[in-house]
Amino acid sequence: MQGSLPPCVRVVAACPPASSRRGAPGQRGALGRSRRLPVGPFLAHRGRSAPPTSRPRPRAKRATGPCQVWSWDITYLPSSVRGRFYYLYMIIDVWSRMIVGWAVHESESGEHAAALAERACREHGVEAGVLTFHSDNGSPMKAATMLATLQMLGVVPSFSRPRVSDDNPFSESLFRTVKYSPAYPSKPFESLEAARTWVASFVDWYNCKHLHSGIRFVTPADRHAGRHVEILERRAAVFAEARQQHPERWTGAIRNLDPVPVVTLHSGGDAGREASAA
């Protein structure tokens, strides 16, 4: 008789009457589990809107040298006028962490972005078909002028996934370094020229004096120019000599001073870890 009933009815019919449901707490738990109705598939989406779709992580971009993968973005700089901002455009080389291009403007536009990209490519001798230019999905990044300029230069554009905040970690980390720098002004910038003057001094410090933890504490300019290999070799020799002279001061191996050969954007779904090295 029960074989002809629907599955949910058979389960309910198999439950004992209320008079026999009393017992120890362990028995009650077992009885409760027997009354579950795992009849599916259950609805995970209701309504007339489109169901959510998964967005696979973009293909990893590997840089083994300078001018192979660049990341760029735009951030706000406060002005002395309430509600008015200056816009800082910055391009960072993912492999060397060097700022290869920057500009400050009073507006956010694809024309300004295209001019900066073209100037940076010319200054660094970027060849067609070599460079990947990564950004988020802002309107200046996808403007027709910007995309046409990249196509003219032979640069491959790359974009973050929609509504994914950590797909551009190197630029986001760079802007954090900018705004948490001890030299960052405590008051808004009085003029566009004042903002440009300060950014120029920051870029000089960052590229030429800042010992970057993500590239074995050498400056981005030294790594970009290939001088980091000799610097790290000399540093390793000093460590080895110090350990030989005073072995009692060492409990393990010396610090890793091998040059970082490859830097990957979107590696293994761990963008947060990439950002710490940006």
Buried (B, 14 or more C-beta within 10 A) or exposed (E): EEEEEEEEEEBEEEEEEEEEEEEEEEEEEEBEEEEEEEEEEEEEEEEEEEEEEEEEBBEEBBBEBBBBBBBBBBBEBBBEEEEEBBBBBBBBBBBBBBBBBBBBBEEBBBBBBBBBBBBBBEEBEBEEEEBBBBBBBBEBBBBEBBBEBBEEBEBBBBBBBEEBEEBBBBBBBBBEBBEEBEEEEEEBBEEBEBBBEBBEEBBEEBBEEBEBEBBBBBBBBBBBEEEBEEBBEEBBEEBEEEBEEEEEEEEEEEEEBEBBEEBBBBBEEEBEEBBEBB
